[in-house]
Amino acid sequence: MKRVMIAFLALAFASGLALAQDKTHEVTGQVVKSDAAAKTITLKAGEKEMTLPVEGDAVAQLKEVQAGDKVTATCRDDSSGAHKAVTKIIKAKAT
């Protein structure tokens, strides 16, 4: 019985960790500023401007964008929905 209870608690803990993981969503906007050295990007989406840290694959992609470029950025959000970092940057194709 004790083993079953321990297994149940371990499973519940693992399930809780999965639910607590950050979520992502895409933001389309214009690059206001990119700083490869500081690993940050400032984006303007609509009337809102935000400066976010860049991590993962987006660090290399940051070097390919400059102010004025239109991009789609994948943002990592915390459990409350607040933007925490940019994990991917896709530059819009010129038309």
DODREN-544912 format. One record per atom (N, C-alpha, C, O): residue in three letters; x, y, z; residue number from 1. Coordinates in steps of 0.1 Angstrom, whole numbers, plus 5000, padded with zeros to 4 digits. Layout:
<pts>
aa:ALA; px:X; py:Y; pz:Z; i:NUM
...
</pts>
This chain:
<pts>
aa:MET; px:5008; py:4988; pz:5000; i:1
aa:MET; px:5000; py:5000; pz:5000; i:1
aa:MET; px:5009; py:5013; pz:5000; i:1
aa:MET; px:5005; py:5022; pz:4993; i:1
aa:LYS; px:5020; py:5012; pz:5008; i:2
aa:LYS; px:5028; py:5023; pz:5009; i:2
aa:LYS; px:5035; py:5026; pz:4995; i:2
aa:LYS; px:5036; py:5038; pz:4991; i:2
aa:ARG; px:5038; py:5016; pz:4987; i:3
aa:ARG; px:5044; py:5018; pz:4974; i:3
aa:ARG; px:5034; py:5024; pz:4964; i:3
aa:ARG; px:5038; py:5032; pz:4956; i:3
aa:VAL; px:5022; py:5020; pz:4965; i:4
aa:VAL; px:5011; py:5025; pz:4957; i:4
aa:VAL; px:5009; py:5040; pz:4960; i:4
aa:VAL; px:5008; py:5048; pz:4951; i:4
aa:MET; px:5009; py:5044; pz:4972; i:5
aa:MET; px:5008; py:5058; pz:4976; i:5
aa:MET; px:5020; py:5066; pz:4971; i:5
aa:MET; px:5018; py:5077; pz:4966; i:5
aa:ILE; px:5032; py:5061; pz:4972; i:6
aa:ILE; px:5044; py:5068; pz:4968; i:6
aa:ILE; px:5043; py:5070; pz:4953; i:6
aa:ILE; px:5046; py:5081; pz:4947; i:6
aa:ALA; px:5039; py:5059; pz:4945; i:7
aa:ALA; px:5038; py:5060; pz:4931; i:7
aa:ALA; px:5027; py:5071; pz:4927; i:7
aa:ALA; px:5029; py:5078; pz:4918; i:7
aa:PHE; px:5016; py:5071; pz:4934; i:8
aa:PHE; px:5005; py:5080; pz:4931; i:8
aa:PHE; px:5010; py:5095; pz:4934; i:8
aa:PHE; px:5007; py:5103; pz:4925; i:8
aa:LEU; px:5017; py:5097; pz:4945; i:9
aa:LEU; px:5022; py:5110; pz:4947; i:9
aa:LEU; px:5033; py:5115; pz:4937; i:9
aa:LEU; px:5033; py:5126; pz:4933; i:9
aa:ALA; px:5041; py:5106; pz:4933; i:10
aa:ALA; px:5051; py:5109; pz:4922; i:10
aa:ALA; px:5044; py:5113; pz:4909; i:10
aa:ALA; px:5048; py:5122; pz:4903; i:10
aa:LEU; px:5034; py:5105; pz:4906; i:11
aa:LEU; px:5026; py:5108; pz:4893; i:11
aa:LEU; px:5019; py:5121; pz:4895; i:11
aa:LEU; px:5019; py:5129; pz:4885; i:11
aa:ALA; px:5013; py:5124; pz:4906; i:12
aa:ALA; px:5007; py:5137; pz:4908; i:12
aa:ALA; px:5016; py:5149; pz:4907; i:12
aa:ALA; px:5013; py:5159; pz:4901; i:12
aa:PHE; px:5028; py:5147; pz:4913; i:13
aa:PHE; px:5039; py:5157; pz:4912; i:13
aa:PHE; px:5043; py:5160; pz:4898; i:13
aa:PHE; px:5044; py:5171; pz:4894; i:13
aa:ALA; px:5046; py:5149; pz:4891; i:14
aa:ALA; px:5050; py:5150; pz:4877; i:14
aa:ALA; px:5039; py:5157; pz:4868; i:14
aa:ALA; px:5042; py:5165; pz:4860; i:14
aa:SER; px:5027; py:5154; pz:4871; i:15
aa:SER; px:5016; py:5160; pz:4863; i:15
aa:SER; px:5015; py:5175; pz:4866; i:15
aa:SER; px:5012; py:5183; pz:4858; i:15
aa:GLY; px:5017; py:5179; pz:4879; i:16
aa:GLY; px:5017; py:5193; pz:4883; i:16
aa:GLY; px:5028; py:5200; pz:4876; i:16
aa:GLY; px:5026; py:5212; pz:4872; i:16
aa:LEU; px:5040; py:5194; pz:4875; i:17
aa:LEU; px:5051; py:5201; pz:4868; i:17
aa:LEU; px:5047; py:5203; pz:4853; i:17
aa:LEU; px:5051; py:5214; pz:4848; i:17
aa:ALA; px:5041; py:5194; pz:4847; i:18
aa:ALA; px:5037; py:5195; pz:4833; i:18
aa:ALA; px:5028; py:5207; pz:4831; i:18
aa:ALA; px:5029; py:5214; pz:4821; i:18
aa:LEU; px:5018; py:5208; pz:4840; i:19
aa:LEU; px:5008; py:5219; pz:4839; i:19
aa:LEU; px:5015; py:5233; pz:4842; i:19
aa:LEU; px:5010; py:5243; pz:4837; i:19
aa:ALA; px:5025; py:5233; pz:4850; i:20
aa:ALA; px:5031; py:5245; pz:4854; i:20
aa:ALA; px:5041; py:5251; pz:4844; i:20
aa:ALA; px:5046; py:5262; pz:4845; i:20
aa:GLN; px:5044; py:5243; pz:4833; i:21
aa:GLN; px:5053; py:5247; pz:4823; i:21
aa:GLN; px:5048; py:5260; pz:4816; i:21
aa:GLN; px:5036; py:5262; pz:4815; i:21
aa:ASP; px:5058; py:5268; pz:4811; i:22
aa:ASP; px:5054; py:5280; pz:4804; i:22
aa:ASP; px:5048; py:5276; pz:4791; i:22
aa:ASP; px:5050; py:5266; pz:4785; i:22
aa:LYS; px:5039; py:5286; pz:4786; i:23
aa:LYS; px:5033; py:5284; pz:4773; i:23
aa:LYS; px:5039; py:5294; pz:4763; i:23
aa:LYS; px:5045; py:5303; pz:4767; i:23
aa:THR; px:5036; py:5292; pz:4751; i:24
aa:THR; px:5042; py:5301; pz:4740; i:24
aa:THR; px:5030; py:5305; pz:4731; i:24
aa:THR; px:5020; py:5299; pz:4730; i:24
aa:HIS; px:5033; py:5317; pz:4725; i:25
aa:HIS; px:5023; py:5322; pz:4715; i:25
aa:HIS; px:5031; py:5331; pz:4706; i:25
aa:HIS; px:5043; py:5335; pz:4709; i:25
aa:GLU; px:5026; py:5334; pz:4694; i:26
aa:GLU; px:5033; py:5342; pz:4684; i:26
aa:GLU; px:5028; py:5356; pz:4685; i:26
aa:GLU; px:5016; py:5359; pz:4687; i:26
aa:VAL; px:5038; py:5365; pz:4683; i:27
aa:VAL; px:5035; py:5380; pz:4682; i:27
aa:VAL; px:5041; py:5385; pz:4669; i:27
aa:VAL; px:5052; py:5383; pz:4666; i:27
aa:THR; px:5032; py:5392; pz:4661; i:28
aa:THR; px:5037; py:5397; pz:4649; i:28
aa:THR; px:5038; py:5412; pz:4651; i:28
aa:THR; px:5029; py:5419; pz:4656; i:28
aa:GLY; px:5050; py:5418; pz:4647; i:29
aa:GLY; px:5052; py:5432; pz:4649; i:29
aa:GLY; px:5065; py:5437; pz:4642; i:29
aa:GLY; px:5070; py:5430; pz:4633; i:29
aa:GLN; px:5069; py:5448; pz:4645; i:30
aa:GLN; px:5081; py:5455; pz:4639; i:30
aa:GLN; px:5092; py:5456; pz:4649; i:30
aa:GLN; px:5090; py:5459; pz:4661; i:30
aa:VAL; px:5104; py:5453; pz:4645; i:31
aa:VAL; px:5116; py:5454; pz:4654; i:31
aa:VAL; px:5119; py:5469; pz:4655; i:31
aa:VAL; px:5120; py:5476; pz:4646; i:31
aa:VAL; px:5119; py:5473; pz:4668; i:32
aa:VAL; px:5123; py:5487; pz:4671; i:32
aa:VAL; px:5138; py:5487; pz:4674; i:32
aa:VAL; px:5145; py:5497; pz:4669; i:32
aa:LYS; px:5143; py:5477; pz:4680; i:33
aa:LYS; px:5157; py:5476; pz:4684; i:33
aa:LYS; px:5161; py:5462; pz:4686; i:33
aa:LYS; px:5153; py:5454; pz:4692; i:33
aa:SER; px:5173; py:5458; pz:4681; i:34
aa:SER; px:5178; py:5444; pz:4685; i:34
aa:SER; px:5192; py:5446; pz:4690; i:34
aa:SER; px:5200; py:5454; pz:4684; i:34
aa:ASP; px:5195; py:5439; pz:4701; i:35
aa:ASP; px:5208; py:5440; pz:4707; i:35
aa:ASP; px:5214; py:5426; pz:4709; i:35
aa:ASP; px:5211; py:5419; pz:4719; i:35
aa:ALA; px:5222; py:5421; pz:4700; i:36
aa:ALA; px:5227; py:5408; pz:4700; i:36
aa:ALA; px:5236; py:5406; pz:4712; i:36
aa:ALA; px:5236; py:5395; pz:4718; i:36
aa:ALA; px:5244; py:5416; pz:4716; i:37
aa:ALA; px:5253; py:5415; pz:4728; i:37
aa:ALA; px:5245; py:5413; pz:4741; i:37
aa:ALA; px:5249; py:5405; pz:4749; i:37
aa:ALA; px:5234; py:5421; pz:4742; i:38
aa:ALA; px:5226; py:5420; pz:4754; i:38
aa:ALA; px:5216; py:5409; pz:4753; i:38
aa:ALA; px:5209; py:5406; pz:4763; i:38
aa:LYS; px:5214; py:5403; pz:4741; i:39
aa:LYS; px:5204; py:5393; pz:4739; i:39
aa:LYS; px:5190; py:5398; pz:4742; i:39
aa:LYS; px:5183; py:5391; pz:4749; i:39
aa:THR; px:5187; py:5409; pz:4736; i:40
aa:THR; px:5173; py:5415; pz:4738; i:40
aa:THR; px:5168; py:5420; pz:4725; i:40
aa:THR; px:5175; py:5423; pz:4716; i:40
aa:ILE; px:5155; py:5421; pz:4724; i:41
aa:ILE; px:5148; py:5426; pz:4713; i:41
aa:ILE; px:5137; py:5435; pz:4717; i:41
aa:ILE; px:5130; py:5431; pz:4727; i:41
aa:THR; px:5135; py:5446; pz:4711; i:42
aa:THR; px:5123; py:5455; pz:4714; i:42
aa:THR; px:5114; py:5454; pz:4702; i:42
aa:THR; px:5118; py:5457; pz:4690; i:42
aa:LEU; px:5102; py:5450; pz:4704; i:43
aa:LEU; px:5092; py:5448; pz:4693; i:43
aa:LEU; px:5080; py:5458; pz:4696; i:43
aa:LEU; px:5077; py:5461; pz:4707; i:43
aa:LYS; px:5074; py:5463; pz:4685; i:44
aa:LYS; px:5062; py:5471; pz:4685; i:44
aa:LYS; px:5051; py:5463; pz:4678; i:44
aa:LYS; px:5052; py:5460; pz:4667; i:44
aa:ALA; px:5041; py:5459; pz:4686; i:45
aa:ALA; px:5030; py:5452; pz:4681; i:45
aa:ALA; px:5017; py:5460; pz:4684; i:45
aa:ALA; px:5013; py:5462; pz:4695; i:45
aa:GLY; px:5011; py:5465; pz:4673; i:46
aa:GLY; px:5000; py:5475; pz:4675; i:46
aa:GLY; px:5006; py:5488; pz:4681; i:46
aa:GLY; px:5016; py:5493; pz:4676; i:46
aa:GLU; px:5000; py:5492; pz:4692; i:47
aa:GLU; px:5005; py:5504; pz:4699; i:47
aa:GLU; px:5014; py:5500; pz:4710; i:47
aa:GLU; px:5020; py:5509; pz:4717; i:47
aa:LYS; px:5016; py:5488; pz:4713; i:48
aa:LYS; px:5024; py:5483; pz:4724; i:48
aa:LYS; px:5038; py:5480; pz:4720; i:48
aa:LYS; px:5040; py:5474; pz:4710; i:48
aa:GLU; px:5047; py:5485; pz:4728; i:49
aa:GLU; px:5062; py:5483; pz:4726; i:49
aa:GLU; px:5067; py:5475; pz:4738; i:49
aa:GLU; px:5064; py:5479; pz:4749; i:49
aa:MET; px:5075; py:5464; pz:4735; i:50
aa:MET; px:5080; py:5456; pz:4746; i:50
aa:MET; px:5094; py:5452; pz:4743; i:50
aa:MET; px:5098; py:5449; pz:4732; i:50
aa:THR; px:5102; py:5452; pz:4754; i:51
aa:THR; px:5116; py:5448; pz:4753; i:51
aa:THR; px:5117; py:5435; pz:4760; i:51
aa:THR; px:5113; py:5434; pz:4772; i:51
aa:LEU; px:5122; py:5424; pz:4754; i:52
aa:LEU; px:5122; py:5411; pz:4759; i:52
aa:LEU; px:5136; py:5404; pz:4758; i:52
aa:LEU; px:5143; py:5407; pz:4748; i:52
aa:PRO; px:5140; py:5396; pz:4767; i:53
aa:PRO; px:5152; py:5388; pz:4765; i:53
aa:PRO; px:5150; py:5378; pz:4754; i:53
aa:PRO; px:5139; py:5374; pz:4752; i:53
aa:VAL; px:5161; py:5374; pz:4748; i:54
aa:VAL; px:5161; py:5364; pz:4737; i:54
aa:VAL; px:5168; py:5352; pz:4742; i:54
aa:VAL; px:5179; py:5353; pz:4748; i:54
aa:GLU; px:5163; py:5340; pz:4739; i:55
aa:GLU; px:5169; py:5328; pz:4743; i:55
aa:GLU; px:5167; py:5317; pz:4733; i:55
aa:GLU; px:5159; py:5318; pz:4724; i:55
aa:GLY; px:5175; py:5306; pz:4734; i:56
aa:GLY; px:5174; py:5294; pz:4726; i:56
aa:GLY; px:5178; py:5298; pz:4711; i:56
aa:GLY; px:5187; py:5305; pz:4709; i:56
aa:ASP; px:5170; py:5292; pz:4702; i:57
aa:ASP; px:5173; py:5294; pz:4687; i:57
aa:ASP; px:5172; py:5309; pz:4683; i:57
aa:ASP; px:5179; py:5313; pz:4674; i:57
aa:ALA; px:5165; py:5317; pz:4691; i:58
aa:ALA; px:5163; py:5331; pz:4687; i:58
aa:ALA; px:5176; py:5339; pz:4689; i:58
aa:ALA; px:5177; py:5350; pz:4683; i:58
aa:VAL; px:5185; py:5334; pz:4696; i:59
aa:VAL; px:5198; py:5342; pz:4698; i:59
aa:VAL; px:5205; py:5343; pz:4685; i:59
aa:VAL; px:5209; py:5354; pz:4681; i:59
aa:ALA; px:5206; py:5332; pz:4677; i:60
aa:ALA; px:5212; py:5333; pz:4664; i:60
aa:ALA; px:5204; py:5341; pz:4654; i:60
aa:ALA; px:5209; py:5348; pz:4646; i:60
aa:GLN; px:5191; py:5340; pz:4655; i:61
aa:GLN; px:5182; py:5347; pz:4646; i:61
aa:GLN; px:5182; py:5362; pz:4649; i:61
aa:GLN; px:5179; py:5370; pz:4640; i:61
aa:LEU; px:5185; py:5366; pz:4661; i:62
aa:LEU; px:5186; py:5380; pz:4665; i:62
aa:LEU; px:5196; py:5387; pz:4656; i:62
aa:LEU; px:5194; py:5399; pz:4653; i:62
aa:LYS; px:5206; py:5381; pz:4652; i:63
aa:LYS; px:5217; py:5387; pz:4644; i:63
aa:LYS; px:5212; py:5390; pz:4630; i:63
aa:LYS; px:5219; py:5398; pz:4623; i:63
aa:GLU; px:5201; py:5384; pz:4626; i:64
aa:GLU; px:5196; py:5386; pz:4612; i:64
aa:GLU; px:5185; py:5397; pz:4611; i:64
aa:GLU; px:5181; py:5400; pz:4600; i:64
aa:VAL; px:5181; py:5403; pz:4622; i:65
aa:VAL; px:5171; py:5413; pz:4621; i:65
aa:VAL; px:5176; py:5427; pz:4626; i:65
aa:VAL; px:5186; py:5427; pz:4633; i:65
aa:GLN; px:5170; py:5437; pz:4621; i:66
aa:GLN; px:5174; py:5451; pz:4625; i:66
aa:GLN; px:5161; py:5459; pz:4626; i:66
aa:GLN; px:5150; py:5455; pz:4622; i:66
aa:ALA; px:5163; py:5471; pz:4631; i:67
aa:ALA; px:5152; py:5480; pz:4633; i:67
aa:ALA; px:5144; py:5482; pz:4620; i:67
aa:ALA; px:5150; py:5484; pz:4610; i:67
aa:GLY; px:5131; py:5481; pz:4621; i:68
aa:GLY; px:5123; py:5483; pz:4609; i:68
aa:GLY; px:5118; py:5470; pz:4603; i:68
aa:GLY; px:5108; py:5470; pz:4596; i:68
aa:ASP; px:5125; py:5459; pz:4606; i:69
aa:ASP; px:5120; py:5446; pz:4600; i:69
aa:ASP; px:5107; py:5442; pz:4607; i:69
aa:ASP; px:5105; py:5444; pz:4619; i:69
aa:LYS; px:5099; py:5436; pz:4598; i:70
aa:LYS; px:5087; py:5430; pz:4603; i:70
aa:LYS; px:5090; py:5415; pz:4606; i:70
aa:LYS; px:5096; py:5408; pz:4598; i:70
aa:VAL; px:5086; py:5410; pz:4618; i:71
aa:VAL; px:5089; py:5397; pz:4623; i:71
aa:VAL; px:5077; py:5390; pz:4630; i:71
aa:VAL; px:5067; py:5397; pz:4634; i:71
aa:THR; px:5078; py:5377; pz:4631; i:72
aa:THR; px:5069; py:5370; pz:4639; i:72
aa:THR; px:5077; py:5363; pz:4650; i:72
aa:THR; px:5086; py:5356; pz:4646; i:72
aa:ALA; px:5075; py:5367; pz:4662; i:73
aa:ALA; px:5083; py:5362; pz:4673; i:73
aa:ALA; px:5075; py:5352; pz:4682; i:73
aa:ALA; px:5063; py:5355; pz:4685; i:73
aa:THR; px:5081; py:5341; pz:4685; i:74
aa:THR; px:5074; py:5332; pz:4695; i:74
aa:THR; px:5079; py:5336; pz:4709; i:74
aa:THR; px:5090; py:5336; pz:4712; i:74
aa:CYS; px:5069; py:5339; pz:4717; i:75
aa:CYS; px:5071; py:5344; pz:4731; i:75
aa:CYS; px:5068; py:5333; pz:4740; i:75
aa:CYS; px:5058; py:5326; pz:4739; i:75
aa:ARG; px:5077; py:5331; pz:4750; i:76
aa:ARG; px:5074; py:5322; pz:4761; i:76
aa:ARG; px:5068; py:5330; pz:4773; i:76
aa:ARG; px:5073; py:5341; pz:4777; i:76
aa:ASP; px:5056; py:5326; pz:4777; i:77
aa:ASP; px:5049; py:5333; pz:4788; i:77
aa:ASP; px:5049; py:5324; pz:4801; i:77
aa:ASP; px:5050; py:5312; pz:4800; i:77
aa:ASP; px:5048; py:5331; pz:4812; i:78
aa:ASP; px:5047; py:5324; pz:4824; i:78
aa:ASP; px:5032; py:5320; pz:4826; i:78
aa:ASP; px:5024; py:5322; pz:4818; i:78
aa:SER; px:5029; py:5314; pz:4837; i:79
aa:SER; px:5016; py:5308; pz:4840; i:79
aa:SER; px:5005; py:5319; pz:4840; i:79
aa:SER; px:4993; py:5316; pz:4839; i:79
aa:SER; px:5009; py:5331; pz:4843; i:80
aa:SER; px:4999; py:5342; pz:4843; i:80
aa:SER; px:4997; py:5349; pz:4830; i:80
aa:SER; px:4989; py:5358; pz:4828; i:80
aa:GLY; px:5005; py:5345; pz:4820; i:81
aa:GLY; px:5004; py:5350; pz:4806; i:81
aa:GLY; px:5013; py:5362; pz:4803; i:81
aa:GLY; px:5012; py:5368; pz:4792; i:81
aa:ALA; px:5022; py:5365; pz:4813; i:82
aa:ALA; px:5031; py:5376; pz:4811; i:82
aa:ALA; px:5043; py:5371; pz:4802; i:82
aa:ALA; px:5048; py:5360; pz:4803; i:82
aa:HIS; px:5047; py:5379; pz:4792; i:83
aa:HIS; px:5058; py:5376; pz:4784; i:83
aa:HIS; px:5071; py:5375; pz:4792; i:83
aa:HIS; px:5074; py:5383; pz:4800; i:83
aa:LYS; px:5078; py:5364; pz:4790; i:84
aa:LYS; px:5091; py:5361; pz:4797; i:84
aa:LYS; px:5103; py:5362; pz:4788; i:84
aa:LYS; px:5114; py:5367; pz:4792; i:84
aa:ALA; px:5102; py:5357; pz:4775; i:85
aa:ALA; px:5113; py:5357; pz:4766; i:85
aa:ALA; px:5109; py:5354; pz:4752; i:85
aa:ALA; px:5098; py:5349; pz:4750; i:85
aa:VAL; px:5117; py:5357; pz:4742; i:86
aa:VAL; px:5115; py:5354; pz:4728; i:86
aa:VAL; px:5123; py:5341; pz:4725; i:86
aa:VAL; px:5135; py:5341; pz:4728; i:86
aa:THR; px:5117; py:5331; pz:4720; i:87
aa:THR; px:5124; py:5318; pz:4717; i:87
aa:THR; px:5126; py:5316; pz:4702; i:87
aa:THR; px:5134; py:5307; pz:4699; i:87
aa:LYS; px:5119; py:5323; pz:4694; i:88
aa:LYS; px:5121; py:5321; pz:4679; i:88
aa:LYS; px:5117; py:5334; pz:4672; i:88
aa:LYS; px:5108; py:5341; pz:4676; i:88
aa:ILE; px:5125; py:5338; pz:4662; i:89
aa:ILE; px:5122; py:5350; pz:4654; i:89
aa:ILE; px:5122; py:5346; pz:4639; i:89
aa:ILE; px:5131; py:5340; pz:4634; i:89
aa:ILE; px:5111; py:5349; pz:4633; i:90
aa:ILE; px:5110; py:5347; pz:4618; i:90
aa:ILE; px:5108; py:5360; pz:4612; i:90
aa:ILE; px:5098; py:5367; pz:4614; i:90
aa:LYS; px:5117; py:5364; pz:4603; i:91
aa:LYS; px:5117; py:5376; pz:4596; i:91
aa:LYS; px:5107; py:5375; pz:4584; i:91
aa:LYS; px:5107; py:5365; pz:4577; i:91
aa:ALA; px:5098; py:5385; pz:4583; i:92
aa:ALA; px:5088; py:5385; pz:4572; i:92
aa:ALA; px:5095; py:5387; pz:4559; i:92
aa:ALA; px:5105; py:5394; pz:4558; i:92
aa:LYS; px:5090; py:5380; pz:4549; i:93
aa:LYS; px:5096; py:5381; pz:4535; i:93
aa:LYS; px:5092; py:5395; pz:4529; i:93
aa:LYS; px:5081; py:5399; pz:4531; i:93
aa:ALA; px:5102; py:5401; pz:4523; i:94
aa:ALA; px:5099; py:5414; pz:4516; i:94
aa:ALA; px:5090; py:5412; pz:4504; i:94
aa:ALA; px:5090; py:5402; pz:4497; i:94
aa:THR; px:5080; py:5421; pz:4503; i:95
aa:THR; px:5071; py:5420; pz:4492; i:95
aa:THR; px:5073; py:5431; pz:4482; i:95
aa:THR; px:5066; py:5432; pz:4472; i:95
</pts>
